[in-house]
Amino acid sequence: MARDVLLTFNPGSSTIKLGLFAIEDGKARAFGQGAIDLRHTPLALQLEEAERPLKVTLKSHAADDLHDVIDETLGWLASHFESDKLVAVAHRVVHGGDRFDGATQITDDTLAAIDGLSSLAPLHQPQSLRLIRAVQKLRPALPQAASFDTAFHRTQSDLVRRFALPRELFDQGIKRYGFHGLSYKFIAGQLEGQGHVTPYRRVVVAHLGSGASLCGLKDGVSRDTSMSFSTLDGIPMATRPGALDPGVLLHLQKEKCMSLDTLEDMLYHRSGLLGISGISADSRELVDSDATEAHEAMALFALRVAREMAAIATTLGGLDAIVFTAGIGEHQPTVRADIAEHLAWLGVRVDAEANAAHKPRIDTADSKIALLVMRTDEERVIADEACQVLFPIEAR
């Protein structure tokens, strides 16, 4: 039976995740997911459909505009799902600034606004723009939608979003925006669906992946987050440093004569777990390593995460639950245990057996704070928001 298909793109700095959704009665039903790693040669589309993995080697090469890659990908999908019809494409866009407080259909005006925010997310925004423009060129009649990572955090107060800088800078957009909002929106929805919102009014969600941040939810609404103006802030990440004394940057520029380009490269690509360990940006390798530097990198990561959790709990006025999600949060029990150990003074207690088995609930019966492990699904949020924006009548 023919299906109307929505394709989602979720780009990272060097990868593109795809989601395939059938549109039924204005709602999205997932039936496939995939990824293209732009760092590999030759390029390959890794696809999973009905739990069957497929690997498709692509003839195209990664270029500045990605037109050839997207053209070949769309062509293969059309051939493989020949009875289906692609009716829309939806994208994750990291930065929506103060312009976008929710998903939007992509028009010339909204595309220009998204482009105008590129300087606020130089690692991620250009990737989204490349994909949007590639689809525009290849399928100009195909409607497209954008979902923004920053939108979920627009519920935070101006007090939380301010830096202690001259007031006029806040009005010029120098403020805390927050990121990973699509992941946090999914987790908030899952908590509500599982009936957790009432007993767990104050929740810190830890989105721990190669990019990592924390979000404080109160009754399912974002009230604080660790990332702020850029994706560099907050807790240490795979290659990004997290919170950093700005005096360090001034010193490196003035005393070490470090150029802006070199400084930017260091902050985005040579810091974090990679910078501390000097071994790898992959926490799995570091956890398994016997090197002192690897242990120090992971110890610093756990300490900074725990400290930021306690800080966000101050904004929330307490803490009822912690949710671990994303690659590290979902799959690395050692990291979860180390973070929880730093929070033992709050009454946090980990059930070692449940944690090792990746159970959905990993706290002990006497723990004062619930510890949950939940899988996130940003593609699901992108698809649901696209349906609301592109198919509003059917969605109702």
Secondary structure as UniProt FT lines:
FT   STRAND          4..11
FT   STRAND          15..24
FT   TURN            25..26
FT   STRAND          27..37
FT   TURN            38..39
FT   STRAND          44..49
FT   TURN            50..51
FT   STRAND          52..57
FT   HELIX           67..80
FT   TURN            81..83
FT   STRAND          85..93
FT   TURN            97..99
FT   STRAND          104..105
FT   HELIX           108..116
FT   HELIX           118..120
FT   TURN            122..124
FT   HELIX           125..138
FT   TURN            140..141
FT   STRAND          144..148
FT   TURN            149..150
FT   HELIX           151..155
FT   HELIX           158..161
FT   HELIX           167..171
FT   TURN            172..173
FT   HELIX           181..193
FT   TURN            194..195
FT   TURN            197..199
FT   STRAND          202..208
FT   STRAND          212..218
FT   TURN            219..220
FT   STRAND          221..225
FT   TURN            231..232
FT   HELIX           246..254
FT   HELIX           260..269
FT   HELIX           272..277
FT   HELIX           283..288
FT   HELIX           292..316
FT   STRAND          321..325
FT   HELIX           326..331
FT   HELIX           333..342
FT   HELIX           344..346
FT   HELIX           352..356
FT   TURN            357..358
FT   TURN            365..366
FT   STRAND          370..373
FT   HELIX           378..390
FT   HELIX           392..395
//
